[in-house]
């Protein structure tokens, strides 16, 4: 991303930073990065986003581990919800599949609305790393 923005600045050196941001925010750069003002408030140019990306990767890993510890069925069900989106148990046990069946009906849409989010979790479920 940093190289892409620098090339754009070099190609049109008199472009304003806000115009540059608007040009790339139209589908090239995700809302999360666009919403992180330190990346765009560089003064002289574009700030290297790598430290921010590494910080977010660490946060994702911590969140994954905390949820996995609380209920080992959550992530697997998020990746492949099946009937969990329709099943309504009369009661549930914390940390068990019945809890996930209830919770998934609230959380699944939130995850689906963030492009690539379930893919990141799917990679972690398979034992991979946050890419």
C-alpha positions as CSV (number, residue, x, y, z in Angstrom):
1,X,0.0,0.0,0.0
2,X,2.8,2.4,0.9
3,X,4.5,1.9,-2.4
4,X,1.2,2.3,-4.3
5,X,0.5,5.6,-2.6
6,X,4.1,6.9,-3.1
7,X,3.9,6.1,-6.8
8,X,0.6,7.9,-7.1
9,X,2.1,11.0,-5.3
10,X,5.1,10.9,-7.7
11,X,2.9,10.6,-10.7
12,X,0.9,13.6,-9.7
13,X,3.0,15.6,-7.2
14,X,0.7,18.5,-6.8
15,X,-2.2,16.3,-5.6
16,X,-3.4,17.1,-2.1
17,X,-3.2,14.4,0.5
18,X,-7.0,14.4,1.0
19,X,-7.5,13.9,-2.7
20,X,-5.0,11.1,-2.8
21,X,-6.8,9.4,0.1
22,X,-10.2,9.8,-1.6
23,X,-8.9,8.3,-4.8
24,X,-7.6,5.2,-3.1
25,X,-10.5,4.9,-0.6
26,X,-12.8,3.9,-3.4
27,X,-12.5,0.2,-3.0
28,X,-8.7,-0.1,-3.0
29,X,-8.0,0.5,0.7
30,X,-10.4,-1.0,3.4
31,X,-12.4,1.1,5.8
32,X,-10.3,0.0,8.7
33,X,-7.1,1.4,7.3
34,X,-8.9,4.5,6.0
35,X,-10.2,5.1,9.4
36,X,-6.8,5.0,11.0
37,X,-5.8,8.7,10.9
38,X,-2.1,8.2,11.8
39,X,-1.5,6.5,8.5
40,X,-2.8,9.6,6.6
41,X,-1.4,12.3,8.9
42,X,2.2,11.9,7.8
43,X,2.9,15.5,7.0
44,X,5.7,14.8,4.5
45,X,4.1,11.7,3.0
46,X,2.7,8.3,3.8
47,X,3.5,6.6,7.1
48,X,4.6,3.0,6.9
49,X,1.5,1.0,7.9
50,X,3.4,-2.1,8.8
51,X,3.6,-1.4,12.6
52,X,-0.1,-0.8,12.7
53,X,-0.8,-4.0,10.7
54,X,1.4,-6.0,13.1
55,X,-0.4,-4.6,16.1
56,X,-3.8,-5.5,14.6
57,X,-2.6,-9.0,13.9
58,X,-1.6,-9.4,17.5
59,X,-5.0,-8.2,18.6
60,X,-6.7,-10.6,16.3
61,X,-4.6,-13.5,17.7
62,X,-5.4,-12.5,21.3
63,X,-9.1,-12.2,20.6
64,X,-9.1,-15.6,18.8
65,X,-7.4,-17.3,21.8
66,X,-9.7,-15.7,24.4
67,X,-12.8,-16.8,22.6
68,X,-11.4,-20.2,21.9
69,X,-10.7,-20.6,25.6
70,X,-14.2,-19.5,26.5
71,X,-15.9,-21.7,24.0
72,X,-14.0,-24.0,21.7
73,X,-17.0,-24.4,19.4
74,X,-17.4,-20.7,18.5
75,X,-14.8,-20.3,15.7
76,X,-15.5,-23.6,14.0
77,X,-19.2,-22.7,14.0
78,X,-18.5,-19.2,12.6
79,X,-16.5,-20.7,9.7
80,X,-19.2,-23.3,9.0
81,X,-22.4,-22.3,10.8
82,X,-24.8,-24.9,9.3
83,X,-28.0,-25.2,11.3
84,X,-26.6,-23.0,14.1
85,X,-28.2,-19.9,12.5
86,X,-31.7,-21.5,12.7
87,X,-31.4,-23.7,15.8
88,X,-33.0,-22.2,19.0
89,X,-32.3,-24.3,22.1
90,X,-34.5,-23.7,25.1
91,X,-31.5,-23.5,27.3
92,X,-27.8,-23.5,27.0
93,X,-24.6,-24.4,28.9
94,X,-21.8,-21.8,28.9
95,X,-18.8,-23.1,26.9
96,X,-20.9,-25.7,25.1
97,X,-22.3,-26.0,21.6
98,X,-25.8,-24.9,22.7
99,X,-24.3,-21.5,23.8
100,X,-22.8,-21.1,20.3
101,X,-26.1,-21.9,18.6
102,X,-27.7,-19.0,20.4
103,X,-24.8,-16.6,20.1
104,X,-24.1,-17.3,16.4
105,X,-27.5,-15.9,15.5
106,X,-26.4,-12.5,16.9
107,X,-22.7,-12.6,15.8
108,X,-22.6,-14.2,12.3
109,X,-24.0,-11.2,10.4
110,X,-21.4,-8.9,12.1
111,X,-18.6,-11.1,10.8
112,X,-20.1,-11.5,7.3
113,X,-20.3,-7.7,6.9
114,X,-16.6,-7.3,7.3
115,X,-15.0,-8.5,4.1
116,X,-12.3,-11.1,4.7
117,X,-13.0,-11.4,8.4
118,X,-14.3,-15.0,8.3
119,X,-11.4,-15.9,6.1
120,X,-8.9,-14.8,8.7
121,X,-10.6,-16.9,11.3
122,X,-10.8,-19.8,9.0
123,X,-7.0,-19.7,8.6
124,X,-6.6,-19.6,12.4
125,X,-9.0,-22.5,12.8
126,X,-6.9,-24.5,10.4
127,X,-3.8,-23.8,12.6
128,X,-2.4,-21.0,10.4
129,X,-1.3,-17.5,11.1
130,X,-3.0,-14.1,10.7
131,X,-2.0,-13.2,7.2
